[in-house]
Amino acid sequence: MFMVPISFRKKLIPKFILLAMRGKTLPIHGDGSNVRSYLYCEDVAEAFEVILHKGEVGRVYNIGTKKERRVIDVARDICKLFSMDPETSIEFVENRPFNDQRYFLDDQRLKNLGWSERTVWEDGLKKTIKWYTQNPDWWGDVTGALLPHPRMLMMPGSTHFDSEDGKETSYVSGPNQTRMVVPTPKGGSSPQKQSLKFLIYGRTGWIGGLLGQLCEKQGIAFEYGKGRLEDRSSLNADIQNITPTHVFNAAGVTGRPNVDWCESHKTETIRANVAGTLTLADVCRDHGLLMMNFATGCIFEYDTAHPQGSGIGFKEEDKPNFIGSFYSKTKAVVEELLKEYDNVCTLRVRMPISSDLNNPRNFITKISRYNKVVNIPNSMTVLDELLPISIEMAKKNLRGIWNFTNPGVVSHNEILEMYKTYIDPKFKWENFTLEEQAKVIVAPRSNNEMDASKLKKEFPELLSIKESLIKYAFEPNRRT
Ligand SMILES: NC(=O)c1ccc[n+]([C@@H]2O[C@H](COP(=O)([O-])OP(=O)(O)OC[C@H]3O[C@@H](n4cnc5c(N)ncnc54)[C@H](OP(=O)(O)O)[C@@H]3O)[C@@H](O)[C@H]2O)c1
């Protein structure tokens, strides 16, 4: 732990100094017996220089100090320098979970290179206090970070800061949507300084596989989760090993060859789609992590308030009205429950399409291979356009429910017309009615229009479904 003048204002020393400057009491989590070691920033900079010039390439050097200090003693020393009475100025508050008793680094290898700590504790503390008193407005409004338990502030309209050892994020809620945002220090540089690392579930799946490829292409560090969604300890282990900044859940039971499988495998479907998804959301919440959840829009069907062809789509706040298939039922239940998790971003995907026309999961591939197809306008998701947007949404720490479809609708026949134009001029197909379709499938399917205006507002460049289909799926595969 470095005692740096320009340090995160929610770390112990800056927080106590900022509170003392305001004449406020210094809250100590627990009894203050936890120990930390503090090193003045100039000594750290010197260590970097020594390692740069004298260190061995490939070796690891700990930069630390053997001099440890109890949190209570830090608070007392700060009180002394502000002429405050520690008896009345220190307040013991409830300990926070996972408040580590001690971190200790052996710096002998660095010492062997000739480095040693030069700034004594008292001098470093005085210099740090001097910097803060001379730059009182550097961080802007830090009121939220100075509360005893900043993470517990999770109320609408409030600002929420993680705890001292947590991630550098804050939560801000508005009347219509809630976001986690990375606060920008006043006078500081980019708010996205923190480097990204994604933990992705669904390595062997279609969407999970594409997400990994995208991260590789964009140079974003990522790892696939090894755990099973319903196994809490395996998820905790993944998070502890990988230390991600965000978690993407592209795992779930979708059924093979299609969702009809779920009708005869109900407990397996519940285990992954309900128990599993909720467990992952809960574990992520414990770790202060945002979970980007690939959910489905197949929880709605046209109804009298949203008739087919009306252009009135289902909105994010609408309650699911389609549970005709067991798959959709599990997804609808879980979406309702996930609303209670403010660390979750629910992405309602529908009838996904990609540029890979050989993939049997691709909606274009599916309908071009069926003997007969229904002809109903639907909202759909062009993955080539929308998966990169899901990454942008994670970077912006967007949360809540999002209709994750391209604006507008497209019918089966309109897609197959495009197929004929771009891929195979001789292509023919036959239509059948919903009643006839019902005879060849086990569970009914959802048909609906989703209102994508929330997503379009956030990402104005988002193409309409027909434009996106041409740009991302048909033009790149053009054979005519
Ligand atoms: N494809 C669609 O039409 C569509 C439409 C709308 C929404 N979605 C949603 O988007 C998500 C991803 O879809 P997808 O098409 O990529 O699915 P997918 O190809 O069927 O892949 C599902 C992935 O989930 C993993 N998985 C299943 N159960 C798991 C569990 N209990 N724990 C950990 N991993 C588990 C599978 O791994 P294993 O092979 O190891 O089991 C696989 O990697 C799903 O939630 C799906 O409901 C898909």
The ligand as an SDF file (V2000), in Angstrom:
LIG
                    3D

 48 52  0  0  0  0  0  0  0  0999 V2000
  -29.1300  -18.6880  -30.0400 N   0  0  0  0  0  0  0  0  0  0  0  0
  -30.3010  -18.1150  -29.8890 C   0  0  0  0  0  0  0  0  0  0  0  0
  -31.2230  -18.2560  -30.7060 O   0  0  0  0  0  0  0  0  0  0  0  0
  -30.5320  -17.1860  -28.7430 C   0  0  0  0  0  0  0  0  0  0  0  0
  -31.5500  -16.2810  -28.8370 C   0  0  0  0  0  0  0  0  0  0  0  0
  -31.7770  -15.4240  -27.7950 C   0  0  0  0  0  0  0  0  0  0  0  0
  -31.0000  -15.5470  -26.6510 C   0  0  0  0  0  0  0  0  0  0  0  0
  -30.0170  -16.4680  -26.5600 N   0  0  0  0  0  0  0  0  0  0  0  0
  -29.3260  -16.6030  -25.2950 C   0  0  0  0  0  0  0  0  0  0  0  0
  -27.9500  -16.2780  -25.3830 O   0  0  0  0  0  0  0  0  0  0  0  0
  -27.1840  -17.1570  -24.5590 C   0  0  0  0  0  0  0  0  0  0  0  0
  -26.1060  -17.8200  -25.4060 C   0  0  0  0  0  0  0  0  0  0  0  0
  -26.7330  -18.4470  -26.5050 O   0  0  0  0  0  0  0  0  0  0  0  0
  -25.9500  -19.3590  -27.5260 P   0  0  0  0  0  0  0  0  0  0  0  0
  -26.7760  -19.4420  -28.7410 O   0  0  0  0  0  0  0  0  0  0  0  0
  -24.5230  -18.9420  -27.6200 O   0  0  0  0  0  0  0  0  0  0  0  0
  -26.0470  -20.7550  -26.7610 O   0  0  0  0  0  0  0  0  0  0  0  0
  -25.2990  -22.1230  -27.0330 P   0  0  0  0  0  0  0  0  0  0  0  0
  -24.5870  -22.0980  -28.3500 O   0  0  0  0  0  0  0  0  0  0  0  0
  -26.2960  -23.2100  -26.7910 O   0  0  0  0  0  0  0  0  0  0  0  0
  -24.2070  -22.1720  -25.8920 O   0  0  0  0  0  0  0  0  0  0  0  0
  -24.5730  -22.2690  -24.5700 C   0  0  0  0  0  0  0  0  0  0  0  0
  -23.3210  -22.2410  -23.7380 C   0  0  0  0  0  0  0  0  0  0  0  0
  -23.7240  -22.2990  -22.3920 O   0  0  0  0  0  0  0  0  0  0  0  0
  -22.9090  -23.2520  -21.7220 C   0  0  0  0  0  0  0  0  0  0  0  0
  -23.6500  -23.7860  -20.6130 N   0  0  0  0  0  0  0  0  0  0  0  0
  -24.8470  -24.4040  -20.6110 C   0  0  0  0  0  0  0  0  0  0  0  0
  -25.2070  -24.7140  -19.3700 N   0  0  0  0  0  0  0  0  0  0  0  0
  -24.2210  -24.2830  -18.5670 C   0  0  0  0  0  0  0  0  0  0  0  0
  -24.0040  -24.2960  -17.1670 C   0  0  0  0  0  0  0  0  0  0  0  0
  -24.8980  -24.8210  -16.3450 N   0  0  0  0  0  0  0  0  0  0  0  0
  -22.8670  -23.7550  -16.6790 N   0  0  0  0  0  0  0  0  0  0  0  0
  -21.9480  -23.2210  -17.4990 C   0  0  0  0  0  0  0  0  0  0  0  0
  -22.0930  -23.1790  -18.8270 N   0  0  0  0  0  0  0  0  0  0  0  0
  -23.2200  -23.7000  -19.3440 C   0  0  0  0  0  0  0  0  0  0  0  0
  -22.6020  -24.2970  -22.7500 C   0  0  0  0  0  0  0  0  0  0  0  0
  -21.4540  -24.9880  -22.3460 O   0  0  0  0  0  0  0  0  0  0  0  0
  -21.4120  -26.5930  -22.2840 P   0  0  0  0  0  0  0  0  0  0  0  0
  -21.3800  -27.0050  -23.7220 O   0  0  0  0  0  0  0  0  0  0  0  0
  -20.1550  -26.8570  -21.5500 O   0  0  0  0  0  0  0  0  0  0  0  0
  -22.6660  -27.0040  -21.5660 O   0  0  0  0  0  0  0  0  0  0  0  0
  -22.3680  -23.4140  -23.9680 C   0  0  0  0  0  0  0  0  0  0  0  0
  -21.0410  -22.9530  -23.9670 O   0  0  0  0  0  0  0  0  0  0  0  0
  -28.1720  -18.1580  -23.9570 C   0  0  0  0  0  0  0  0  0  0  0  0
  -28.5050  -17.7900  -22.6510 O   0  0  0  0  0  0  0  0  0  0  0  0
  -29.3840  -18.0400  -24.8400 C   0  0  0  0  0  0  0  0  0  0  0  0
  -30.5550  -18.3220  -24.1390 O   0  0  0  0  0  0  0  0  0  0  0  0
  -29.7490  -17.2790  -27.6060 C   0  0  0  0  0  0  0  0  0  0  0  0
  1  2  1  0
  2  3  2  0
  2  4  1  0
  4  5  1  0
  4 48  2  0
  5  6  2  0
  6  7  1  0
  7  8  2  0
  8  9  1  0
  8 48  1  0
  9 10  1  0
  9 46  1  0
 10 11  1  0
 11 12  1  0
 11 44  1  0
 12 13  1  0
 13 14  1  0
 14 15  2  0
 14 16  1  0
 14 17  1  0
 17 18  1  0
 18 19  2  0
 18 20  1  0
 18 21  1  0
 21 22  1  0
 22 23  1  0
 23 24  1  0
 23 42  1  0
 24 25  1  0
 25 26  1  0
 25 36  1  0
 26 27  1  0
 26 35  1  0
 27 28  2  0
 28 29  1  0
 29 30  1  0
 29 35  2  0
 30 31  1  0
 30 32  2  0
 32 33  1  0
 33 34  2  0
 34 35  1  0
 36 37  1  0
 36 42  1  0
 37 38  1  0
 38 39  2  0
 38 40  1  0
 38 41  1  0
 42 43  1  0
 44 45  1  0
 44 46  1  0
 46 47  1  0
M  CHG  2   8   1  16  -1
M  END
$$$$
